[in-house]
Amino acid sequence: MKEDNDVSRIFLLNPDPRLLSEAHRAGVQVRSARIEAHDESALRPLLKEAAAAGLFVNPARALRLLADPDAIQRLVRDNRLSPDAGAVSGAPRLTVETLSVHGMHQTVGITARTPYGLLHPAPLTEDTAAEVRAVVTALLDLTGYQYGPAHTGVTLTRQGPVITGCRAGLADEPIPELLKVAGGFDLAAGAVRVLAGKLVETARPCRFAAAAELRRPWRQCAEEVGVVPDVRVVSTSGSRGPGHFVVHADSPETAAQRVTSLNALVAGEAS
């Protein structure tokens, strides 16, 4: 650990606008650079310079691996991180959000992909959740990732969890919104914190949150949807994907019912 690190400054490679916005809000200074993450030889001097300035940075190899889906699958296969499960079509799919600091990887959210959209937290047994966390942590250890957020895809098979992909950075919306609605955890704020070398406190979800796309044609506008009871977030389509809405509920079943009802309310037969 670098004791002389200035915790009000962070380094961002190819910065995500959400992290830039959060750093500005928190009064954290950002040193950033834009460069092809696949080019390890070009990354090394850039990262060395940032580290010499007292900033926490990842090894060039880690960033290169996490930018290459094929390299991630080779790591998974060569190190037997996932069972040889064959076809995983139709198996339950998850996304796992982690925050890493000083090489310690903290799972801050596991979200399920359902027929209607996304559900957080994924309704898993403690044993299954532990298996998922373990395999994701093992992969991040193998890459050498040290600081920042990571987004990992996992499919659950009868033989165990199978990693389908992993990349550095924040998940696309609405996953960060789901974490905030379900348990009050701010993923971008946590990411800025670990990039500054600080630990984060986990937030255990106190409810479920579900998200689904807003598909046109709409029978109601986004503003009207936003005032419907139990709706917490409404976002129209933008550069990061289609529009979506987020609802909260006390159970996965209630979440599914609310999404179905809201889809019918918004789009009727076209939903």
N, C-alpha and C positions, 0 to 999 in steps of 0.2 A: 504494500500500500504506500502511496506517495503522501507522506505526512504534510508536505509543503504545497499540496494541490489547493488552488483557489476554488472553493466550492461554488463560487458565483460565476464560473466560466465552464463551458462545455465545448466539445468538438462534435460536429455533425458532418458526416460524409453524405453528399447528395441529399441535403436536408429536406425532411418532410415539412410542409407548411404548418401542419398541426403542432409539430415540436417547436418550430420557430415562434409560433404564436404563444404557446405555453411558456417558453423561455422568456419572451418579452413580458408576458403578464407577471411572471415570477421574479423579474428583475435579474435574470441570468444572462450573462453575456455569451454570445455564440461565436465560435470560430468555425467556419465551414469551408468546404471545398467540394467541387464537382469533378468527378473523375470516374472512368469506367471501372467498376469493382472487380471485373474479371481480370484486369491487368495488375497482377500481384507485384511485378517489378516496378511499376509506376506508383503503386500504393505505398511501398516501403519508405521511400524518402519523405513523402508527405506525412505519414504517420509518425515517423521519427522526429520530424520537426515539431509536430503538435505535442508529442510526449515530452520533448525537451522544454517546451513552454509550460510544462506542469499540468497538461490536460490528460485525462484518461482516454486511452484509445485501444482499439482492438488490433490483434495481429493481422497483418495483411492476408495471411493464409486463411484465417477465419472468415474474413469478408469475402474473399474470392470463392471459398467453398459455398457459403450461404447465398451467393449470387448465381450458383450453378446447380439447377435441379438434378442434372445427371450425376454430378459429383456427390450430392447428398444421398442419392439412391445407392451409389457405390459404397459410401460409408456405411449405410444401413445394412447392405448385403454382406460386405466383407467382414463386418464386425458382429454379424448375426443379431442385430438389435431387434429385428422383427421376425416372427415365425415365417417359414415358407408356406404361406397360406394359400398360394395359388390365386384364383380369381376372388376379388373382394367386392364384386358388383352386388349392390343391394344391401351390403353390410352397413351398420350404423357408422356415420361419419362425424368426426369431432374437429374442432379447431382449438388449439391450446395457446394461450398467451403467457409468455414468460418475461421476466425482467431480470437481467444479469448485472451483478456488480462484484468486482474483484474475482470473477470466475465462479461466483455462486449464483445458481439459477433458481429463481423463485417463480413457481406457477401461480399466476394471479387470476386465471380464468380458464375454464373448460366449457366450451359451447357446443351444443348438439345441432346438427343439420337435420331438419325434419321435413316431411313432405310439404308443409305449409311455409317453412322459412327457418329461422334460427331460434333456439331456446337456450337461455342461460339462467342458472347453471345447468349443465347437462345432468340429467337424472341418473347418476351412476352409483353403484355400490361403493363403499369405501375401498374395498380391495381393487376393484376395477380402476377407480380414480388413481390409486397409488401406483398401479401398473403403468397407467398412461403417463403420470408424472415421471416415473423412473426411466421410461424409455426415451422421453423427450430430453430429460436432463442428461442422460448418457450420450445422446447425439450431440448436444451442445458442448459437452465436455470434449468429445472427439474433434469437433471443429476448432476448439480453442477459443471460442467466443467468450469475451470478458465483460463487456459493458453494453447495456442497452436492451431494447425490446426485441423479441423474436416471435414469429407467428408460424406455428407448426400444424400441419394436417395429419390426422390420425384416423384410421379406420379400425373398428372393432370387429375381430373375427373370432371364431370359436377357439382358435389356437392362441389368441392374444392380440394386443394392439399392434397395428402395422402403420409405420410412418409413411405417409404419401408425399410429404414435401415439408420444407422448412426454409424460411428466409428471415434475414434481419429486418427489423422495422416494425412499425405499428400495423395492426390489422386494419383493413378497410372498414369504413362504416357499413353496417350499424353495430359491429361487434363492440367497439369502445363504448357506445351508447348503452348497450345491453349491460355491460359491467357496471356502469354508473347507475342505471335504473335499478338493477337487482341488488346492489350492495353499496352503492355510493363510492365505488372505487374509480378514480380518475386515471386512466391508463397513460395519457399523455403527460400528466404531472408526475406520475411514477417513473416514466421513462426519463424525463429531464433529471429527476433526482438521482437515478442510478448512473446516468451519464456523468454526473458530478461526483460520483464515488460514494454516494450515501445509500444506506439501506432503506427499504420501504416497508411499511406496515401492511400486512394482508388485511383485506376486508372480506369477511365471510358474508356471502349473499343472504339477505333476510327475506327475499321473495324471488319469484321467477320473473323473467322478462323475456318477451318474444318479439320477433321482428319479421315482417313480411314486406314484399315489394308492393309499391303503389303502381298498379298497371293501368294504363289508359285503355279505353276512354273512361274518365271519371264522371260519376254522377254527382259527386260533391267535390268542392275545391279543398286544397290542403288546409286552409284556414278553418274550414268547417270541420274537417276531420280532427284537427288539433284540440277542439273543445269537447270532443266526445269523452265521456267518463272512461277512465282507465287508460286513455292514450297519453303517453308521456313525451313522445318525440314524433314529429312529422317532418320529413325531408323530401323535397321535390328532386327530380333528377338533376344531376350535375356532372362534373368532370370525373368523379370517382364512382359513377355507376347510376343505376336507376333510383327513383325515389323509393322511400320506405316509411313505415310507421312502426313504433315500438309501444307495446302495451305491457302492463305488469299484472301479475296474478299470484294467487297463493299456492297454485299447483300446476303441473304441466298440463293436466286435462283442462283446467280453466283457461290457461293461456291459449291452448289450441282452439277452444270454443270462442274466445274473444277475437282471435285473429280471423276465424271463419266468419263470424258475425260482422266484423268490421269490413272485411272484403265484400260481403254482400251489400252492406250499407253504402260503400264507396262506389262500387262498380256494378252492382246488380248481377245480371246474367253474364256480363263480360269478365267477371273476376276469375 
